Amino acid sequence: MDSIIVKGGKELKGQIHIAGAKNAALTLMPATLLSEEPLTLTNAPRLSDIKTMTALLQSLGTEVTSMQDGKVIALSSHNLTTTKADYEIVRKMRASNLVLGPLLAREGNAIVSLPGGCAIGARPMDIHTSALELMGAEIELKDGYLHAVAPGGLKGNVVPLRFASVGATENILMAATLAKGTTVIENAAREPEIVDLAKCLKAMGAQIEGEGTSRIEIQGVDRLGAATHAVVTDRIELGTYMLAPVIAGGEVECLGGKMELVKSFVEKLDACGVDVTETANGLLVKNRNGRHTATDVITQPFPGFPTDLQAQMMAMLCTADGTSVLEETIFENRFMHAPELIRMGADIEVHGGSATVRGVDRLKGAPVMATDLRASVSLILAGLAAEGETRVNRVYHLDRGYEHVEQKLGAVGAMIERVQGE
Ligand code: UD1
C-alpha cells in the first residue's frame, strides 16, 4: 500500500487549483438513474470514490464514459438492467446508498445493501427509509439489504427529517422529482452540494424551490431529460489547502475558492489570526503576524463548521498559541487522528465528543497511520511543519477524496512524495 512522505519546515508559496466536489459528484452521478436521457458532468474530481460510484452505476446498467482524463463524465441510464446495489460495492463507500431514492422513483423498486459502519461511526439509514415510507414506499430489511417497493409509485408528502442528514435530503430530493404531487422536505440539509444537486435536477427538468434552506419543495414531473452540469468547487479540499500555509508558513492562493462555500471556516481562521482575501481567481491565505492562535470549534451541519474539516483544523491547532477545544457533534467517533498527532508530539486530550488541544511550538515527524479520509490529510498537513520526516501509511483513504495531493502541495514548495507500497 502506498505511503506519503512529508519533510517539514518549508514555507509554501504559490497557487493550488481546487477540484470539483467529491460529495457533489457522488450525488450528481446517481441522478442519471432518474432519466433515460444522458447526463454529462464537467469539473469532476479524479478520485477512487468516483471509480466506485462508476462501478456501482455500471452494475445497474448505466453507461459511463470518462473523458478528458476523468474531468468529464458522461452517463446514460436509458436501459437499466437491475435495481440491486450489491454489498460488494456498497461496503466500499457509504455514498452508494444514494442510488436508493432514484431507483425507487424510476423503477418502483430497489434492493440496496445497508452500508454498515465505518471508522467514524455507525451511520444508520433510518432517516432515508422513514422519509421514503412517508412517500408510499414499503421497505424491509432482509439479508443485510433494504428491499424497497413503491407499488403505486412514490407520492409527494410533507417529509420532516429528525436530523438534517445530507444523504437523506439528497435521496428524498431525487426521489421526489418523479413522485406524484408535491413533496416538502422539512429540516432539509442546506449544504452547497445539495444546492448543486438541485441545480442539476432543474437542468434535467425538475421543479424545485427552496434548496439551500431547510424547507425544500418539489413538484413531481412525469420524466426528466438530458443535462450538462459543472460540479461545484470542493469546499473541503479548499479548506484543507487553505490550512497548509497557516501550518507551514507562507501564502497560498486557492484557485476556484469562494468565500460563500467556507464562511464559518474563514471566521474561525480569522479568529486564529489568519488573513483570507478574495482574489479574482480564488482565495488567498496567509498568517497575519507569524504564529497562529488557538480557537474553539464546534462541528455543525452547514452553514456551521464542517465535520469534514475538523481533523485538518485540529492539525493546525496543534501548533497554535494557546489552548483550543474541538467539539464533534455529527459523528460519534471522529477523533481517530488524535492519537497519531500525539505520536508527532501534539498535546491533545480526548473526552468523548470533545478534544482539548494545547498548542506546542513544534511537532516532530513520525510514521503515522490514517484510519479515514480526512484523518489522512490532517496528518500530511501536520507533517508540513513537523521537524524531520513524517510517513503517512495506508493512504488509500486519501485517494478516495484528494486528487494528486503530492503534486498540488509539491507545486507550492512542500517536500512531499509518494512511495509505492508492495
Ligand atoms: C455526508 C458527506 C460526509 C459528511 C457528512 C456530514 C457525502 C458523500 N458524504 O455524509 O462527507 O461528513 O455528510 O456533513 O456527501 N444519520 C442517522 N440516520 C440516517 C442518516 C444519518 O442517524 O438515516 C446520522 C449519521 O450516523 C451521522 C449524521 O446523521 O451521525 C450525519 O449523517 P449525514 O448527514 O447523513 O451524512 P452522510 O450523508 O452520510
Boltz pocket constraint, residues with backbone or C-beta under 6 A from the ligand:
constraints:
  - pocket:
      binder: B
      contacts: [[A, 22], [A, 23], [A, 24], [A, 26], [A, 94], [A, 95], [A, 121], [A, 122], [A, 123], [A, 124], [A, 125], [A, 126], [A, 127], [A, 128], [A, 129], [A, 163], [A, 164], [A, 165], [A, 166], [A, 167], [A, 168], [A, 307], [A, 308], [A, 329], [A, 330], [A, 331], [A, 332]]
      max_distance: 6.0
